[in-house]
């Protein structure tokens, strides 16, 4: 018993430190990442690009997700402060925002990946389909659709008394909780699959464009085999690489979370000891912490792979410094 109690105490302490320290750091770097990324993609030489429009929306969704999910969990798990248990409206709103923007963020990333496939295509008619008008249309229609689709979270969440004088804001137990669990699994697997497929597709297009460019350079008359004359610009290649890295990070962490959700459904009827339950609760909050990482690191991965992005960040910071000095 003593050994079991020690394990439980250690796990609870690790969970506390994870959200008192790690989550606070994640909040800071995530906020900085989203705000700076939005500022960069809003620059004059980038905002005319349809992909930049998708990435601005992506970073807005990331920022809202950070404050709808990471902040409440940090307060609740790390500091034992949960404002959602006092007002049912806040309980509904918090879960609705968390579920909606957890969906919108990868959705915008998928749209941006599709745009990169269009832009890097060797077919001129395909490339012409990448327009700002199409970007705005997809964002408006897609956002409205998902906002309406997730309205169930405004109805089927409630304040539950889990134990005497201990209340939590959570999904209604029973059929809705089962429905949402399977929905979350399907959503993560779908996002995982689409981002993987579109990411590899855009990489193939970029390689084909580079190969065509080599043929053009070696040709005296500037023509290519098969009539392809398009060479992807450096900016388009860097945007494709940035998106690929963002998608890869999201896929890796979403796979972990989806795996845990499937485990929960498989073992939901198993009688579990208090030690196993504590361990699974810790793994749950750890997975939620991990799934939040892709929403917070976009700025840093972009700095790593894109020279154009690094230059634009320097411009944004220089302008900021200039205004502060005057």
PEFEN-V661117 format. One record per residue. N is the residue number from 1. RES is the residue in one small letter. PHI is phi in whole degrees, 0 to 359 (* if undefined). OMEGA is omega in radians with two decimals (* if undefined). Layout:
n=N res=RES phi=PHI omega=OMEGA
n=N res=RES phi=PHI omega=OMEGA
//
This chain:
n=1 res=x phi=* omega=-3.12
n=2 res=x phi=296 omega=3.14
n=3 res=x phi=297 omega=3.13
n=4 res=x phi=297 omega=3.12
n=5 res=x phi=296 omega=3.12
n=6 res=x phi=295 omega=3.13
n=7 res=x phi=297 omega=-3.14
n=8 res=x phi=297 omega=3.14
n=9 res=x phi=296 omega=3.14
n=10 res=x phi=295 omega=-3.14
n=11 res=x phi=296 omega=3.14
n=12 res=x phi=295 omega=3.10
n=13 res=x phi=292 omega=3.10
n=14 res=x phi=297 omega=3.11
n=15 res=x phi=297 omega=3.13
n=16 res=x phi=297 omega=-3.13
n=17 res=x phi=293 omega=3.12
n=18 res=x phi=302 omega=-3.08
n=19 res=x phi=267 omega=3.06
n=20 res=x phi=281 omega=-3.08
n=21 res=x phi=248 omega=-3.06
n=22 res=x phi=300 omega=-3.10
n=23 res=x phi=290 omega=3.09
n=24 res=x phi=295 omega=3.08
n=25 res=x phi=297 omega=3.13
n=26 res=x phi=298 omega=3.08
n=27 res=x phi=301 omega=-3.09
n=28 res=x phi=294 omega=-3.07
n=29 res=x phi=291 omega=3.11
n=30 res=x phi=290 omega=3.10
n=31 res=x phi=297 omega=3.11
n=32 res=x phi=299 omega=-3.13
n=33 res=x phi=300 omega=-3.08
n=34 res=x phi=293 omega=-3.08
n=35 res=x phi=293 omega=-3.14
n=36 res=x phi=294 omega=3.13
n=37 res=x phi=296 omega=3.09
n=38 res=x phi=298 omega=3.13
n=39 res=x phi=296 omega=-3.12
n=40 res=x phi=292 omega=-3.08
n=41 res=x phi=287 omega=3.06
n=42 res=x phi=271 omega=3.12
n=43 res=x phi=297 omega=-3.01
n=44 res=x phi=305 omega=-3.06
n=45 res=x phi=280 omega=3.14
n=46 res=x phi=244 omega=-2.99
n=47 res=x phi=291 omega=3.09
n=48 res=x phi=282 omega=3.13
n=49 res=x phi=281 omega=-3.14
n=50 res=x phi=305 omega=-3.14
n=51 res=x phi=297 omega=3.11
n=52 res=x phi=296 omega=3.10
n=53 res=x phi=297 omega=3.10
n=54 res=x phi=297 omega=-3.10
n=55 res=x phi=288 omega=3.03
n=56 res=x phi=296 omega=3.11
n=57 res=x phi=299 omega=3.13
n=58 res=x phi=299 omega=-3.13
n=59 res=x phi=286 omega=3.02
n=60 res=x phi=297 omega=3.11
n=61 res=x phi=299 omega=3.11
n=62 res=x phi=299 omega=-3.10
n=63 res=x phi=295 omega=3.13
n=64 res=x phi=295 omega=3.12
n=65 res=x phi=298 omega=-3.14
n=66 res=x phi=303 omega=-3.06
n=67 res=x phi=272 omega=3.07
n=68 res=x phi=267 omega=-3.07
n=69 res=x phi=239 omega=-3.04
n=70 res=x phi=293 omega=-3.13
n=71 res=x phi=299 omega=3.12
n=72 res=x phi=300 omega=3.13
n=73 res=x phi=292 omega=3.09
n=74 res=x phi=298 omega=3.13
n=75 res=x phi=294 omega=-3.06
n=76 res=x phi=287 omega=-3.04
n=77 res=x phi=282 omega=-3.06
n=78 res=x phi=276 omega=-3.01
n=79 res=x phi=231 omega=3.07
n=80 res=x phi=56 omega=3.10
n=81 res=x phi=238 omega=-3.13
n=82 res=x phi=226 omega=-3.09
n=83 res=x phi=286 omega=-3.07
n=84 res=x phi=284 omega=-3.12
n=85 res=x phi=276 omega=-3.12
n=86 res=x phi=259 omega=-3.09
n=87 res=x phi=227 omega=-3.10
n=88 res=x phi=298 omega=3.12
n=89 res=x phi=299 omega=3.10
n=90 res=x phi=293 omega=3.09
n=91 res=x phi=299 omega=3.11
n=92 res=x phi=301 omega=-3.04
n=93 res=x phi=295 omega=-3.12
n=94 res=x phi=298 omega=-3.13
n=95 res=x phi=290 omega=3.12
n=96 res=x phi=298 omega=-3.14
n=97 res=x phi=296 omega=-3.12
n=98 res=x phi=297 omega=-3.12
n=99 res=x phi=292 omega=-3.11
n=100 res=x phi=297 omega=-3.05
n=101 res=x phi=281 omega=2.96
n=102 res=x phi=293 omega=3.07
n=103 res=x phi=273 omega=-3.08
n=104 res=x phi=295 omega=-3.09
n=105 res=x phi=300 omega=3.07
n=106 res=x phi=294 omega=3.10
n=107 res=x phi=298 omega=3.10
n=108 res=x phi=295 omega=3.11
n=109 res=x phi=294 omega=3.08
n=110 res=x phi=295 omega=3.10
n=111 res=x phi=299 omega=3.12
n=112 res=x phi=296 omega=3.12
n=113 res=x phi=293 omega=3.08
n=114 res=x phi=297 omega=3.10
n=115 res=x phi=299 omega=3.12
n=116 res=x phi=293 omega=3.08
n=117 res=x phi=295 omega=3.12
n=118 res=x phi=296 omega=-3.05
n=119 res=x phi=293 omega=-3.07
n=120 res=x phi=271 omega=3.10
n=121 res=x phi=291 omega=3.10
n=122 res=x phi=275 omega=3.12
n=123 res=x phi=270 omega=-3.06
n=124 res=x phi=297 omega=-3.14
n=125 res=x phi=291 omega=3.08
n=126 res=x phi=294 omega=-3.14
n=127 res=x phi=296 omega=-3.11
n=128 res=x phi=290 omega=3.11
n=129 res=x phi=284 omega=3.10
n=130 res=x phi=277 omega=-3.11
n=131 res=x phi=227 omega=3.09
n=132 res=x phi=295 omega=3.14
n=133 res=x phi=299 omega=3.12
n=134 res=x phi=296 omega=3.14
n=135 res=x phi=298 omega=3.14
n=136 res=x phi=297 omega=-3.13
n=137 res=x phi=296 omega=3.13
n=138 res=x phi=296 omega=-3.14
n=139 res=x phi=294 omega=-3.11
n=140 res=x phi=294 omega=-3.11
n=141 res=x phi=295 omega=-3.12
n=142 res=x phi=296 omega=-3.14
n=143 res=x phi=296 omega=3.11
n=144 res=x phi=297 omega=-3.13
n=145 res=x phi=299 omega=-3.10
n=146 res=x phi=290 omega=3.10
n=147 res=x phi=296 omega=3.11
n=148 res=x phi=286 omega=-3.09
n=149 res=x phi=300 omega=-3.08
n=150 res=x phi=268 omega=3.13
n=151 res=x phi=298 omega=3.12
n=152 res=x phi=300 omega=3.13
n=153 res=x phi=292 omega=3.10
n=154 res=x phi=281 omega=-3.08
n=155 res=x phi=250 omega=-2.97
n=156 res=x phi=260 omega=2.93
n=157 res=x phi=242 omega=-3.09
n=158 res=x phi=205 omega=3.09
n=159 res=x phi=269 omega=-3.03
n=160 res=x phi=248 omega=3.04
n=161 res=x phi=273 omega=-3.05
n=162 res=x phi=286 omega=3.07
n=163 res=x phi=209 omega=-3.11
n=164 res=x phi=309 omega=3.12
n=165 res=x phi=63 omega=3.07
n=166 res=x phi=235 omega=-3.06
n=167 res=x phi=250 omega=3.05
n=168 res=x phi=224 omega=3.01
n=169 res=x phi=266 omega=-3.03
n=170 res=x phi=206 omega=3.10
n=171 res=x phi=292 omega=3.07
n=172 res=x phi=299 omega=3.12
n=173 res=x phi=293 omega=3.13
n=174 res=x phi=105 omega=-3.02
n=175 res=x phi=298 omega=-3.10
n=176 res=x phi=293 omega=3.13
n=177 res=x phi=296 omega=3.08
n=178 res=x phi=296 omega=3.12
n=179 res=x phi=302 omega=-3.08
n=180 res=x phi=293 omega=3.12
n=181 res=x phi=299 omega=3.13
n=182 res=x phi=290 omega=3.08
n=183 res=x phi=299 omega=-3.13
n=184 res=x phi=298 omega=3.11
n=185 res=x phi=297 omega=-3.13
n=186 res=x phi=298 omega=-3.12
n=187 res=x phi=296 omega=-3.12
n=188 res=x phi=293 omega=-3.14
n=189 res=x phi=294 omega=3.13
n=190 res=x phi=295 omega=3.11
n=191 res=x phi=299 omega=3.10
n=192 res=x phi=304 omega=-3.08
n=193 res=x phi=293 omega=-3.08
n=194 res=x phi=295 omega=-3.14
n=195 res=x phi=295 omega=3.10
n=196 res=x phi=294 omega=-3.11
n=197 res=x phi=297 omega=-3.09
n=198 res=x phi=292 omega=3.10
n=199 res=x phi=296 omega=3.13
n=200 res=x phi=293 omega=3.12
n=201 res=x phi=297 omega=-3.14
n=202 res=x phi=293 omega=3.08
n=203 res=x phi=297 omega=3.11
n=204 res=x phi=298 omega=3.12
n=205 res=x phi=298 omega=3.13
n=206 res=x phi=297 omega=3.12
n=207 res=x phi=297 omega=3.10
n=208 res=x phi=296 omega=3.13
n=209 res=x phi=293 omega=3.11
n=210 res=x phi=294 omega=3.11
n=211 res=x phi=296 omega=3.11
n=212 res=x phi=295 omega=-3.14
n=213 res=x phi=293 omega=3.10
n=214 res=x phi=297 omega=3.13
n=215 res=x phi=296 omega=3.11
n=216 res=x phi=298 omega=-3.10
n=217 res=x phi=295 omega=-3.12
n=218 res=x phi=274 omega=-3.11
n=219 res=x phi=267 omega=3.14
n=220 res=x phi=284 omega=-3.07
n=221 res=x phi=259 omega=3.05
n=222 res=x phi=76 omega=3.10
n=223 res=x phi=258 omega=-3.13
n=224 res=x phi=240 omega=3.08
n=225 res=x phi=295 omega=-3.13
n=226 res=x phi=80 omega=3.06
n=227 res=x phi=85 omega=-3.13
n=228 res=x phi=278 omega=-3.09
n=229 res=x phi=238 omega=-3.08
n=230 res=x phi=273 omega=2.99
n=231 res=x phi=234 omega=-3.08
n=232 res=x phi=295 omega=3.14
n=233 res=x phi=291 omega=3.14
n=234 res=x phi=299 omega=-3.13
n=235 res=x phi=296 omega=3.12
n=236 res=x phi=294 omega=3.12
n=237 res=x phi=295 omega=3.14
n=238 res=x phi=293 omega=3.07
n=239 res=x phi=297 omega=3.11
n=240 res=x phi=297 omega=3.13
n=241 res=x phi=293 omega=3.09
n=242 res=x phi=299 omega=3.13
n=243 res=x phi=296 omega=3.14
n=244 res=x phi=298 omega=3.14
n=245 res=x phi=292 omega=3.08
n=246 res=x phi=301 omega=-3.13
n=247 res=x phi=294 omega=3.14
n=248 res=x phi=298 omega=3.13
n=249 res=x phi=297 omega=3.12
n=250 res=x phi=298 omega=-3.11
n=251 res=x phi=298 omega=-3.11
n=252 res=x phi=299 omega=-3.09
n=253 res=x phi=284 omega=3.12
n=254 res=x phi=292 omega=3.11
n=255 res=x phi=296 omega=3.11
n=256 res=x phi=298 omega=-3.11
n=257 res=x phi=294 omega=3.13
n=258 res=x phi=298 omega=3.12
n=259 res=x phi=297 omega=3.14
n=260 res=x phi=292 omega=3.11
n=261 res=x phi=298 omega=3.11
n=262 res=x phi=295 omega=3.09
n=263 res=x phi=299 omega=3.12
n=264 res=x phi=300 omega=-3.14
n=265 res=x phi=291 omega=-3.13
n=266 res=x phi=293 omega=-3.05
n=267 res=x phi=256 omega=-3.04
n=268 res=x phi=294 omega=-3.13
n=269 res=x phi=262 omega=-3.14
n=270 res=x phi=277 omega=3.07
n=271 res=x phi=283 omega=-3.02
n=272 res=x phi=244 omega=3.08
n=273 res=x phi=286 omega=3.13
n=274 res=x phi=297 omega=3.12
n=275 res=x phi=294 omega=3.13
n=276 res=x phi=295 omega=3.11
n=277 res=x phi=298 omega=3.11
n=278 res=x phi=297 omega=3.13
n=279 res=x phi=297 omega=-3.13
n=280 res=x phi=294 omega=3.08
n=281 res=x phi=296 omega=3.11
n=282 res=x phi=294 omega=3.11
n=283 res=x phi=298 omega=3.12
n=284 res=x phi=298 omega=-3.14
n=285 res=x phi=292 omega=3.08
n=286 res=x phi=293 omega=3.11
n=287 res=x phi=295 omega=3.10
n=288 res=x phi=296 omega=3.08
n=289 res=x phi=297 omega=-3.10
n=290 res=x phi=292 omega=-3.13
n=291 res=x phi=292 omega=3.12
n=292 res=x phi=279 omega=-3.07
n=293 res=x phi=300 omega=3.13
n=294 res=x phi=302 omega=3.14
n=295 res=x phi=283 omega=-2.98
n=296 res=x phi=243 omega=-2.97
n=297 res=x phi=242 omega=-3.08
n=298 res=x phi=304 omega=-3.12
n=299 res=x phi=303 omega=-3.00
n=300 res=x phi=285 omega=3.07
n=301 res=x phi=290 omega=3.10
n=302 res=x phi=295 omega=3.08
n=303 res=x phi=299 omega=-3.08
n=304 res=x phi=289 omega=-2.96
n=305 res=x phi=252 omega=-3.01
n=306 res=x phi=237 omega=3.08
n=307 res=x phi=291 omega=3.12
n=308 res=x phi=301 omega=-3.14
n=309 res=x phi=295 omega=3.12
n=310 res=x phi=298 omega=3.13
n=311 res=x phi=296 omega=-3.12
n=312 res=x phi=292 omega=3.08
n=313 res=x phi=297 omega=3.10
n=314 res=x phi=298 omega=3.11
n=315 res=x phi=295 omega=3.14
n=316 res=x phi=297 omega=-3.13
n=317 res=x phi=293 omega=3.11
n=318 res=x phi=294 omega=3.09
n=319 res=x phi=296 omega=3.13
n=320 res=x phi=298 omega=-3.13
n=321 res=x phi=294 omega=-3.13
n=322 res=x phi=296 omega=-3.12
n=323 res=x phi=293 omega=3.12
n=324 res=x phi=293 omega=-3.12
n=325 res=x phi=286 omega=-3.10
n=326 res=x phi=247 omega=*
//
